[in-house]
C-alpha cells in the first residue's frame, strides 16, 4: 500500500478533490447513564465546533443490520493535522469524561455530491 501523502498527491493529480478530513468512530465505554449525563455538554461542544467550522458532520450509526441502535457514533472533523483532530476528540465531554472511547482516522474525500436547496424568500435550507 502507498504512503498516505503519496496517495493524496496522486489523487489530486488525477483531478480528485483530495479533501483530507478526520473521522472519529465513538462507542460507549461504560454504563448508559454516563453517556446520558455527558450528552448536554457534548451537544454544546459539537455546536461550538460547528460554529467554528471544525465540525463537518456528526451523528449515530446503526448496528450491522441497520435496524437497531448500538450506541455508536461518527464525527467528522476539519483539522490541520491528526494531532489537532485528536485534541478535538479528546476535548469532547463524552471522551474527556470517559463515557465513550474513540478511534481516529484520516479520510480522503475524493468523489460524491451534496445537494442543497435554499429558499430565498423563506430562508429554508434542505440537504439531500
Secondary structure per residue as TSV (DSSP state, phi and psi in degrees):
chain	resnum	aa	ss	phi	psi
A	1	X	-	360.0	143.5
A	2	X	-	-73.6	162.3
A	3	X	-	-67.6	149.5
A	4	X	H	-54.9	-51.0
A	5	X	H	-64.7	-33.6
A	6	X	H	-66.4	-44.0
A	7	X	H	-63.3	-41.9
A	8	X	H	-61.3	-43.9
A	9	X	H	-61.0	-45.8
A	10	X	H	-62.8	-39.6
A	11	X	H	-62.0	-44.8
A	12	X	H	-61.7	-42.4
A	13	X	H	-64.9	-29.4
A	14	X	T	-89.2	4.0
A	15	X	T	96.6	7.0
A	16	X	-	-74.8	160.3
A	17	X	-	-62.7	-44.3
A	18	X	-	54.8	45.4
A	19	X	E	-86.5	117.1
A	20	X	E	-89.6	120.0
A	21	X	E	-125.2	178.2
A	22	X	E	-129.0	129.0
A	23	X	E	-108.8	126.6
A	24	X	E	-108.1	123.7
A	25	X	E	-102.6	122.8
A	26	X	E	-124.9	137.5
A	27	X	E	-135.9	153.6
A	28	X	E	-58.2	142.5
A	29	X	-	-106.2	-9.3
A	30	X	S	-162.3	-138.6
A	31	X	-	-68.8	143.8
A	32	X	H	-57.1	-27.7
A	33	X	H	-62.4	-33.5
A	34	X	H	-67.1	-40.2
A	35	X	H	-64.5	-46.2
A	36	X	H	-61.0	-41.3
A	37	X	H	-65.8	-35.2
A	38	X	H	-84.5	-11.4
A	39	X	H	-57.7	-49.2
A	40	X	H	-57.8	-44.4
A	41	X	H	-67.3	-37.3
A	42	X	H	-62.0	-47.2
A	43	X	H	-64.8	-37.8
A	44	X	H	-64.4	-41.1
A	45	X	H	-62.9	-45.6
A	46	X	H	-60.6	-42.0
A	47	X	H	-61.7	-44.0
A	48	X	H	-60.7	-41.2
A	49	X	H	-66.8	-36.9
A	50	X	H	-62.7	-46.3
A	51	X	H	-61.5	-38.7
A	52	X	H	-79.4	-7.5
A	53	X	T	87.9	7.0
A	54	X	-	-90.2	-22.1
A	55	X	E	-96.3	122.1
A	56	X	E	-89.9	-57.4
A	57	X	E	-150.4	153.7
A	58	X	E	-160.4	150.0
A	59	X	E	164.8	174.1
A	60	X	E	-75.5	157.4
A	61	X	E	-122.4	151.7
A	62	X	E	-82.1	178.1
A	63	X	-	-74.7	-177.8
A	64	X	T	-62.1	-27.7
A	65	X	T	-79.9	-20.7
A	66	X	S	82.8	1.6
A	67	X	S	-99.2	-21.8
A	68	X	S	-131.4	154.5
A	69	X	E	-80.4	145.1
A	70	X	E	-124.6	2.2
A	71	X	E	89.4	0.4
A	72	X	E	-84.1	155.8
A	73	X	E	-144.9	166.1
A	74	X	E	-132.0	136.3
A	75	X	E	-128.9	133.8
A	76	X	E	-117.8	121.8
A	77	X	E	-106.7	151.4
A	78	X	-	-103.7	117.7
A	79	X	-	-147.8	162.3
A	80	X	S	-78.5	-21.2
A	81	X	S	-162.7	170.2
A	82	X	H	-61.4	-40.6
A	83	X	H	-64.1	-40.3
A	84	X	H	-66.1	-40.0
A	85	X	H	-65.5	-40.6
A	86	X	H	-63.2	-38.0
A	87	X	H	-63.9	-38.8
A	88	X	H	-63.4	-45.5
A	89	X	H	-65.7	-41.7
A	90	X	H	-63.2	-34.0
A	91	X	H	-79.6	-12.8
A	92	X	S	-61.3	127.8
A	93	X	H	-54.3	-30.5
A	94	X	H	-62.5	-41.9
A	95	X	H	-83.9	-42.0
A	96	X	H	-58.0	-40.1
A	97	X	T	-90.1	6.7
A	98	X	T	66.5	20.8
A	99	X	S	-76.1	-27.0
A	100	X	E	-138.5	157.9
A	101	X	E	-125.9	164.3
A	102	X	E	-141.5	163.6
A	103	X	E	-120.3	151.2
A	104	X	E	-128.0	133.0
A	105	X	E	-139.8	151.6
A	106	X	E	-75.5	149.9
A	107	X	E	-134.4	125.8
A	108	X	E	-102.4	109.3
A	109	X	E	-85.2	116.6
A	110	X	-	-112.6	-40.2
A	111	X	S	-133.1	168.9
A	112	X	-	124.2	-175.2
A	113	X	-	-153.0	153.6
A	114	X	-	-122.7	138.7
A	115	X	-	-116.5	132.3
A	116	X	E	-134.5	137.8
A	117	X	E	-117.0	126.9
A	118	X	E	-118.6	118.9
A	119	X	-	-82.8	111.2
A	120	X	T	-68.1	-35.7
A	121	X	T	-89.0	-22.9
A	122	X	T	-99.3	-20.6
A	123	X	-	74.8	9.5
A	124	X	-	-81.3	141.1
A	125	X	E	-125.9	132.8
A	126	X	E	-131.2	134.6
A	127	X	E	-104.8	143.7
A	128	X	-	-131.3	360.0
